[in-house]
Amino acid sequence: MERRRPADRKQLLMTQQEEKVPGGKLARLTMEKSGNSTLLQLSGDFFIHPEEGIFLIEESLMGIPENSSEIRVRQTVEDAVKKAGLEMIGIDAEAIARLYIRCRESIVDR
């Protein structure tokens, strides 16, 4: 799956948040925002099986309203995981939701 950067690079805002999730695995979320376009990249030393599932999680997050609560973000991730039958090892929906909210708040604070 191809990742596309926002077209308007003049107004590009980027932030990255990371944390050690319970169990000691590193999770990182990078958010790039330009106008109405948002690109997310989830990475770290956790596992999602099958590997393509990470793109499904990123896409599900790019499709939620910007003012979504942390609970809504977590539910969106959980729904994507369940729908695709993904197995997440070393990361969970709560950690992804926390990272998403922190990224979003970091961009808004600029």
Secondary structure, 3 states (H helix, E strand, C coil): CCCCCCCCHHHCEEEEEEEEECCCEEEEEEEEEECCEEEEEEEECCEEECCCHHHHHHHHHHCCCCCCCHHHHHHHHHHHHHHHCCEEECCCHHHHHHHHHHHHHHHHCC
